[in-house]
Amino acid sequence: MENIILLADAYKYSHHKLYVPGTSHIYSYLESRGGRFEETVFYGLQYFLKAYLEGPVITAEKIREAGEMLPEVFGRNDVYDPSRFEYILKKHSGHLPVKIRAVPEGTVVPVKNVLMTIENTDPACYWLTNFLETLLMQVWYPCTVATLSREIKKVVKQYYLSTASEASLQGIDLVLNDFGFRGASSVEGAGIGGSAHLVNFSGSDTLVASTFAKRYYHAATAPGLSIPATEHSIVTLLGEEGEAAIFKHVLDTFPEGTIACVSDSYNIFRACSEYWGTQLKEQILARKGTLVIRPDSGDPVRTLLEVFKILMGKFGYTINEKGYNVLPPQVRVIQGDGISYASIPEIYEALKQAGVSAENLVLGMGGALLQRVNRDTQEFALKCSYAEINGESVDVYKSPVEMDAEGNLRTSFKKSKAGKLKLVKDADGFKTLPQAENPDAKDILQTVFENGKVMKDQRFEDIRKLAAL
């Protein structure tokens, strides 16, 4: 387990001295200040609480380890003060004296609203609140992946509603598949981000995502589902002349159920026309299951339009109740190359214009799902909004005046909220209010962590229900 004493930005070790004398209480809040999407899915905090903050996390050994490293970092001995952590070890048996309140995970909240608050519960540990910012701020990542995944689901649902049969709507949860494990920056990142995707969809080859959901969120069964599938190392073993034989071997190996086969190793159009659509056509149509053909190169829109033209010419099609063409149930296509939030509506719109139902296509998304996001995608920030100094309450905020590209002065979007906060919901939606305002309004924020103990333990299935469209 990582040493919690060393999980902060280095400059924070000086703050116990830099807060003005008499400070006894620091209260800070987390929000998505804006960004790409107008609302944010809150997810991932429970993992950080269980993995890093729960229980007696301050020990004599960790204090000693930090005492060896931090003087080397600063080149001086008057910054890191081990007595601050020794106090927590002695007074609180190593449990962190802070209280964290947050919206239930899975809640979809418009930007510019409080999502979480943190405050110290021991006046001697006023410095601890924002010391934990560095670690807790990383909740931006699962929140952002869950938000991106959900926004894609909106797009998918839009095209399903306009072009797909009613019977196919139940399959939307399997449309977007997580292919991002190998492109993630770490196993932990794949687990956190991959499980965030599973809040919205069930398709995933990122196995560690299901591990995280079961380990930290009590998922009853693995929430990420997958199918047998080839890769180029399999399909290319007999060379170009042996590709059709490999395809047949794939069908023979799995005569039932859904299976995917990458088909662009040499010529995707020949593969669809001559191999799948001619030589192996009868075997495919006789299967009790679905063959999912995978292009993996070229322009996604142009390639898919040609692939569907070939496949519908070879296998035929029906016209659903909305007037769009649907391949036989034994044949579908998956596009896993070049998939992003920007390309998905372009692909579905092109198919719609060509008369092809969205139910013919599923998607695989890798780097654009788990890696092509950052803290500024949804502009996450954690800021102090309240303090107590010499027994006096102080509302704290910042309001920068900034200069735009034309030289005009304006108030920055980084202006922060002041005072102790609560999140309420009325007929007009979510609102962030001062705690004292409208006392009859129920605060949606709930205490999830207090003095080293996780106070609320959510289940993955319940989080999915909260985030559902």
LORO-132093 format. One line per field, with one value per residue (C-alpha): residue number from 1; x, y, z. Coordinates in nm, 2 decimals, always signed. Each point is the difference from the previous one (the first is absolute). Layout:
n	[NUM;...]
c1	[X;...]
c2	[Y;...]
c3	[Z;...]
END
This chain:
n	[1;2;3;4;5;6;7;8;9;10;11;12;13;14;15;16;17;18;19;20;21;22;23;24;25;26;27;28;29;30;31;32;33;34;35;36;37;38;39;40;41;42;43;44;45;46;47;48;49;50;51;52;53;54;55;56;57;58;59;60;61;62;63;64;65;66;67;68;69;70;71;72;73;74;75;76;77;78;79;80;81;82;83;84;85;86;87;88;89;90;91;92;93;94;95;96;97;98;99;100;101;102;103;104;105;106;107;108;109;110;111;112;113;114;115;116;117;118;119;120;121;122;123;124;125;126;127;128;129;130;131;132;133;134;135;136;137;138;139;140;141;142;143;144;145;146;147;148;149;150;151;152;153;154;155;156;157;158;159;160;161;162;163;164;165;166;167;168;169;170;171;172;173;174;175;176;177;178;179;180;181;182;183;184;185;186;187;188;189;190;191;192;193;194;195;196;197;198;199;200;201;202;203;204;205;206;207;208;209;210;211;212;213;214;215;216;217;218;219;220;221;222;223;224;225;226;227;228;229;230;231;232;233;234;235;236;237;238;239;240;241;242;243;244;245;246;247;248;249;250;251;252;253;254;255;256;257;258;259;260;261;262;263;264;265;266;267;268;269;270;271;272;273;274;275;276;277;278;279;280;281;282;283;284;285;286;287;288;289;290;291;292;293;294;295;296;297;298;299;300;301;302;303;304;305;306;307;308;309;310;311;312;313;314;315;316;317;318;319;320;321;322;323;324;325;326;327;328;329;330;331;332;333;334;335;336;337;338;339;340;341;342;343;344;345;346;347;348;349;350;351;352;353;354;355;356;357;358;359;360;361;362;363;364;365;366;367;368;369;370;371;372;373;374;375;376;377;378;379;380;381;382;383;384;385;386;387;388;389;390;391;392;393;394;395;396;397;398;399;400;401;402;403;404;405;406;407;408;409;410;411;412;413;414;415;416;417;418;419;420;421;422;423;424;425;426;427;428;429;430;431;432;433;434;435;436;437;438;439;440;441;442;443;444;445;446;447;448;449;450;451;452;453;454;455;456;457;458;459;460;461;462;463;464;465;466;467;468;469]
c1	[+0.00;+0.13;+0.11;-0.28;+0.25;+0.18;-0.32;-0.01;+0.15;+0.34;-0.09;-0.29;+0.25;+0.06;-0.36;-0.02;+0.22;-0.15;-0.37;-0.04;+0.04;-0.32;-0.14;-0.19;-0.23;+0.02;-0.29;+0.03;-0.22;+0.03;-0.18;+0.00;+0.03;-0.12;+0.18;-0.10;-0.33;-0.28;-0.04;+0.24;-0.04;+0.14;+0.19;+0.32;+0.03;-0.08;+0.30;+0.24;-0.15;+0.04;+0.34;+0.17;-0.18;-0.19;+0.14;+0.32;+0.20;+0.26;+0.27;+0.34;+0.16;-0.17;+0.10;+0.36;+0.00;-0.13;+0.26;+0.27;-0.13;-0.15;+0.32;+0.17;-0.29;+0.02;+0.37;-0.09;-0.14;-0.26;-0.28;-0.11;-0.12;-0.03;-0.17;-0.32;-0.03;+0.12;-0.29;-0.24;+0.16;-0.02;-0.33;-0.19;+0.18;+0.10;-0.35;-0.04;-0.21;-0.20;-0.36;-0.10;-0.35;-0.09;-0.29;-0.09;+0.22;-0.18;-0.18;+0.00;+0.05;+0.01;+0.34;+0.08;-0.15;+0.16;+0.07;+0.21;+0.11;+0.29;+0.08;+0.22;-0.17;+0.30;+0.10;+0.36;-0.02;-0.13;+0.28;-0.12;-0.31;+0.19;+0.30;-0.24;-0.09;+0.27;-0.13;-0.38;+0.02;+0.08;-0.37;-0.02;+0.11;-0.28;-0.25;+0.11;+0.01;-0.34;-0.13;+0.15;-0.13;-0.35;+0.01;+0.08;-0.29;-0.22;+0.12;-0.04;-0.35;-0.10;+0.09;-0.15;-0.33;+0.00;+0.12;+0.00;-0.28;-0.17;+0.12;+0.37;-0.02;+0.07;+0.34;+0.13;+0.19;+0.23;+0.06;+0.31;+0.28;+0.30;+0.32;+0.22;+0.20;+0.32;-0.01;-0.05;+0.29;-0.02;-0.20;-0.16;-0.10;-0.16;-0.19;-0.13;-0.08;-0.12;-0.24;-0.12;-0.10;-0.19;-0.22;-0.17;+0.08;+0.07;+0.24;+0.36;+0.33;+0.16;-0.03;+0.15;-0.30;-0.23;+0.26;-0.02;-0.38;-0.02;+0.28;-0.10;-0.37;-0.14;-0.10;-0.19;+0.13;+0.26;-0.16;+0.22;-0.09;+0.20;+0.00;+0.26;+0.19;+0.30;+0.30;+0.24;+0.25;-0.27;-0.13;+0.34;+0.16;-0.05;+0.07;-0.23;-0.08;-0.10;-0.24;-0.31;+0.11;+0.06;-0.35;-0.15;+0.20;-0.15;-0.35;+0.07;+0.15;-0.30;-0.30;-0.24;-0.02;+0.14;+0.36;+0.19;+0.27;+0.23;-0.01;+0.22;+0.33;+0.03;-0.32;-0.31;-0.22;+0.12;-0.04;-0.37;-0.08;+0.19;+0.07;-0.28;-0.26;+0.06;+0.22;-0.12;-0.34;-0.21;+0.20;-0.05;-0.37;-0.03;+0.16;-0.19;+0.16;+0.16;+0.32;+0.12;+0.23;+0.26;+0.16;+0.31;+0.15;-0.09;-0.25;-0.28;-0.29;+0.11;+0.11;-0.32;-0.22;+0.18;+0.00;-0.37;-0.07;+0.19;-0.14;-0.36;+0.05;+0.14;-0.22;-0.31;-0.19;-0.34;-0.15;-0.10;-0.31;+0.18;+0.10;+0.37;+0.19;+0.11;+0.24;-0.11;+0.06;+0.29;+0.21;+0.10;+0.29;+0.23;+0.20;+0.29;+0.24;-0.03;-0.29;-0.05;-0.27;+0.04;+0.00;-0.29;-0.28;+0.17;+0.00;-0.36;-0.13;+0.18;-0.17;-0.33;+0.03;+0.08;-0.30;+0.20;-0.15;+0.22;-0.07;+0.24;+0.31;+0.17;+0.31;+0.33;+0.17;+0.35;+0.22;-0.27;-0.20;+0.26;+0.29;-0.12;-0.14;+0.16;-0.10;-0.10;-0.25;-0.25;+0.21;+0.01;+0.13;+0.01;+0.00;-0.02;-0.33;-0.01;+0.24;+0.00;+0.27;+0.03;-0.35;-0.15;-0.17;+0.13;-0.15;+0.29;+0.00;+0.21;-0.12;+0.29;-0.01;+0.15;+0.09;-0.14;+0.17;-0.12;+0.13;-0.33;-0.04;-0.26;-0.08;+0.15;-0.21;+0.23;-0.20;-0.07;-0.29;+0.00;-0.12;-0.12;-0.21;-0.28;-0.15;-0.37;-0.25;-0.33;-0.23;+0.26;+0.28;+0.32;+0.11;+0.30;-0.10;+0.16;-0.07;-0.21;-0.22;-0.34;+0.04;-0.30;+0.18;+0.16;+0.37;+0.09;+0.36;+0.05;+0.27;+0.21;+0.32;+0.06;+0.31;+0.15;-0.33;-0.20;-0.35;-0.18;+0.07;-0.17;-0.07;+0.09;-0.35;-0.15;+0.25;-0.10;-0.36;+0.07;+0.20;-0.25;-0.13]
c2	[+0.00;+0.35;+0.22;+0.26;+0.25;+0.01;+0.03;+0.38;+0.27;+0.09;+0.36;-0.10;-0.12;+0.37;+0.09;-0.08;+0.30;+0.22;+0.00;+0.31;-0.05;-0.09;-0.21;-0.30;-0.11;-0.03;-0.10;-0.06;-0.11;-0.18;+0.11;-0.04;+0.37;-0.06;-0.18;-0.20;-0.14;+0.18;-0.26;-0.23;-0.36;-0.03;-0.32;-0.14;+0.15;-0.32;-0.16;+0.27;-0.01;-0.38;-0.03;+0.30;+0.16;-0.27;-0.13;+0.08;+0.14;+0.19;-0.22;+0.05;-0.16;+0.23;+0.30;-0.12;-0.06;+0.35;+0.14;-0.15;+0.12;+0.35;+0.17;-0.12;+0.15;+0.34;+0.01;+0.13;-0.13;+0.26;-0.09;-0.36;-0.02;-0.37;+0.11;+0.08;-0.36;-0.13;+0.19;-0.19;-0.33;+0.07;+0.18;-0.18;-0.33;+0.08;+0.08;+0.32;+0.25;+0.13;-0.01;-0.04;+0.05;-0.07;-0.06;-0.37;-0.15;-0.03;+0.33;+0.22;+0.36;+0.31;+0.17;+0.29;-0.19;-0.14;-0.38;-0.06;+0.18;-0.07;+0.15;-0.08;-0.13;+0.08;+0.36;-0.09;-0.16;+0.31;-0.06;-0.35;+0.10;+0.14;-0.23;-0.27;+0.20;-0.15;-0.36;+0.08;+0.22;-0.31;-0.09;+0.23;-0.30;-0.25;+0.28;+0.12;-0.35;-0.08;+0.33;-0.05;-0.35;+0.12;+0.28;-0.26;-0.21;+0.30;+0.01;-0.38;+0.01;+0.29;-0.20;-0.31;+0.18;+0.14;-0.30;-0.32;-0.25;+0.02;-0.35;+0.11;+0.28;-0.24;-0.06;+0.36;-0.09;-0.22;+0.25;+0.18;-0.24;+0.10;-0.09;+0.23;-0.23;-0.01;+0.38;+0.09;+0.16;-0.26;-0.30;+0.22;+0.25;-0.27;-0.13;+0.33;+0.13;-0.33;-0.04;+0.36;-0.10;-0.30;+0.24;+0.05;-0.29;-0.37;-0.07;-0.01;-0.19;+0.19;-0.29;+0.20;+0.23;-0.28;-0.09;+0.36;+0.00;-0.32;+0.09;+0.35;+0.02;-0.34;-0.08;-0.33;-0.13;+0.13;+0.31;-0.01;-0.25;-0.12;-0.26;-0.23;+0.21;-0.03;+0.24;+0.04;-0.24;-0.28;+0.11;+0.05;-0.33;-0.16;+0.31;+0.17;-0.31;-0.18;+0.27;-0.18;-0.32;+0.19;+0.15;-0.35;-0.12;+0.28;-0.10;-0.37;+0.07;+0.19;-0.14;+0.17;+0.34;+0.34;+0.02;+0.29;-0.02;+0.27;+0.00;+0.28;-0.19;+0.02;+0.13;+0.06;+0.03;-0.33;-0.17;+0.12;-0.08;-0.32;-0.17;+0.09;+0.08;-0.28;-0.29;+0.00;+0.15;-0.31;-0.10;+0.34;+0.00;-0.35;+0.10;+0.05;+0.33;+0.31;+0.06;+0.35;+0.12;+0.25;+0.26;+0.15;+0.25;+0.27;+0.28;-0.13;+0.16;-0.09;-0.35;-0.08;+0.12;-0.23;-0.29;+0.02;+0.04;-0.32;-0.20;+0.10;-0.09;-0.34;-0.09;+0.20;+0.21;+0.07;+0.35;+0.07;+0.19;+0.33;-0.06;-0.08;-0.30;-0.28;-0.28;-0.36;-0.05;-0.23;+0.29;+0.33;+0.24;+0.16;+0.31;+0.03;+0.23;+0.38;+0.00;+0.31;+0.23;+0.20;-0.28;-0.21;+0.24;+0.04;-0.37;-0.05;+0.29;-0.13;-0.34;+0.16;+0.20;-0.33;-0.17;-0.23;-0.05;+0.07;-0.35;-0.14;+0.15;-0.01;+0.20;-0.06;+0.30;+0.01;+0.30;+0.25;-0.15;-0.06;+0.23;+0.30;+0.18;+0.22;+0.20;+0.30;-0.21;+0.08;+0.27;-0.17;+0.20;-0.03;+0.33;+0.12;+0.18;+0.03;+0.03;+0.07;+0.23;+0.09;-0.13;+0.21;-0.13;+0.12;-0.05;-0.05;+0.04;+0.11;+0.22;+0.06;+0.29;-0.14;+0.15;-0.16;-0.02;+0.34;+0.16;+0.04;-0.05;-0.25;-0.21;-0.35;-0.32;-0.11;+0.21;-0.23;-0.04;+0.13;-0.15;-0.34;-0.15;-0.24;-0.15;+0.00;-0.10;+0.16;+0.02;+0.20;-0.25;+0.00;+0.31;+0.07;+0.22;+0.12;-0.25;+0.25;+0.09;-0.17;-0.23;-0.21;-0.11;-0.34;-0.01;-0.26;-0.02;-0.29;-0.08;-0.27;+0.01;+0.12;-0.05;-0.29;-0.19;-0.04;+0.10;-0.09;-0.30;+0.01;-0.30;+0.01;-0.10;+0.30;+0.24;-0.12;+0.07;+0.35;+0.08;-0.16;+0.22]
c3	[+0.00;-0.09;+0.28;+0.04;+0.15;-0.33;-0.22;-0.02;-0.21;+0.16;+0.06;+0.23;+0.28;+0.07;+0.05;+0.37;+0.05;-0.27;+0.11;+0.22;+0.38;+0.17;-0.29;+0.14;-0.28;-0.38;-0.21;-0.38;-0.28;-0.33;-0.32;-0.37;-0.10;-0.36;-0.28;-0.30;+0.13;+0.19;+0.27;+0.18;+0.13;+0.35;+0.04;+0.14;+0.35;+0.18;-0.16;+0.12;+0.35;+0.03;-0.17;+0.16;+0.30;+0.19;+0.33;+0.18;-0.29;+0.20;+0.15;+0.16;-0.30;-0.24;+0.21;+0.00;-0.38;-0.07;+0.24;-0.21;-0.33;+0.05;+0.13;-0.32;-0.20;+0.16;+0.08;+0.35;+0.32;+0.10;-0.25;+0.08;+0.36;+0.11;+0.32;-0.20;-0.10;+0.33;+0.16;-0.23;+0.08;+0.38;+0.03;-0.27;-0.02;-0.36;-0.13;-0.19;+0.19;-0.30;-0.11;-0.37;-0.13;-0.36;-0.24;-0.04;-0.27;-0.33;+0.05;-0.31;+0.10;-0.22;+0.00;+0.24;+0.30;+0.31;-0.03;+0.32;+0.31;+0.24;+0.34;+0.30;+0.32;+0.23;+0.03;+0.02;-0.35;-0.19;-0.25;-0.09;-0.20;-0.30;+0.05;-0.13;-0.30;-0.22;+0.04;+0.02;-0.31;-0.20;+0.02;-0.31;-0.20;+0.06;+0.01;-0.34;-0.16;+0.14;-0.14;-0.34;-0.02;+0.09;-0.25;-0.27;+0.12;-0.07;-0.36;-0.04;+0.14;-0.23;-0.31;+0.13;+0.07;-0.35;-0.21;+0.20;+0.08;+0.33;+0.08;-0.04;+0.26;+0.28;-0.15;+0.03;+0.32;-0.22;-0.28;+0.14;+0.10;+0.19;-0.19;+0.21;+0.24;-0.20;-0.06;+0.37;+0.18;+0.28;+0.12;+0.27;-0.26;-0.21;+0.30;+0.11;-0.35;-0.13;+0.29;-0.06;-0.36;+0.14;+0.19;-0.34;-0.23;+0.05;-0.29;+0.11;-0.06;+0.29;+0.24;+0.29;-0.02;+0.12;+0.27;+0.14;-0.02;+0.20;+0.25;+0.08;-0.09;+0.08;-0.35;+0.02;-0.33;-0.24;-0.16;-0.30;-0.27;-0.30;-0.27;-0.18;-0.26;-0.22;-0.04;-0.29;+0.14;-0.05;-0.34;-0.16;+0.10;-0.34;-0.20;-0.25;-0.19;+0.32;+0.14;-0.12;+0.17;+0.33;-0.03;-0.04;+0.30;+0.21;-0.10;+0.06;+0.34;+0.12;-0.19;+0.24;+0.17;-0.08;-0.13;-0.15;-0.27;-0.12;-0.38;-0.13;+0.01;-0.38;-0.16;+0.20;-0.30;-0.15;+0.34;+0.01;-0.36;-0.08;+0.33;+0.25;-0.27;-0.24;+0.11;+0.36;-0.04;+0.05;+0.31;+0.15;-0.07;+0.15;+0.33;+0.32;+0.08;-0.15;-0.19;+0.06;-0.28;+0.10;-0.23;+0.16;-0.24;-0.24;+0.03;+0.22;-0.18;-0.35;+0.10;+0.19;-0.28;-0.25;+0.25;+0.06;-0.38;-0.06;+0.29;-0.08;-0.36;+0.10;+0.30;-0.07;+0.24;+0.15;+0.05;+0.35;+0.12;-0.03;-0.36;+0.04;-0.13;+0.24;-0.07;+0.10;+0.37;-0.07;-0.13;+0.16;-0.02;+0.27;-0.06;+0.25;-0.19;+0.01;+0.25;+0.21;+0.12;-0.32;-0.25;+0.14;-0.11;-0.34;-0.05;+0.11;-0.20;-0.31;+0.05;+0.06;-0.33;-0.17;+0.14;+0.23;+0.35;+0.30;+0.13;-0.26;+0.17;+0.34;+0.10;+0.17;+0.16;+0.15;+0.05;-0.06;+0.28;+0.28;-0.10;-0.21;+0.30;+0.27;+0.30;-0.22;-0.21;+0.27;+0.17;+0.34;+0.30;+0.38;+0.18;+0.36;+0.07;+0.38;+0.29;+0.37;+0.13;+0.37;+0.05;-0.27;-0.31;-0.33;-0.35;-0.24;-0.38;-0.29;-0.29;-0.24;-0.25;-0.32;-0.34;-0.32;-0.33;-0.10;+0.31;+0.17;+0.38;+0.12;+0.30;-0.04;-0.02;+0.28;+0.25;+0.29;+0.23;+0.36;+0.33;+0.10;-0.28;-0.07;-0.32;-0.03;-0.27;-0.08;-0.30;-0.18;+0.06;+0.21;+0.18;+0.22;+0.31;+0.32;+0.27;+0.20;-0.30;-0.04;+0.31;-0.11;-0.32;+0.03;-0.05;-0.26;+0.13;+0.23;+0.25;-0.17;+0.21;+0.36;+0.22;-0.20;-0.06;-0.32;+0.10;-0.31;-0.22;-0.34;-0.23;-0.36;-0.11;+0.18;-0.15;-0.35;+0.08;+0.11;-0.31;-0.24;-0.28]
END
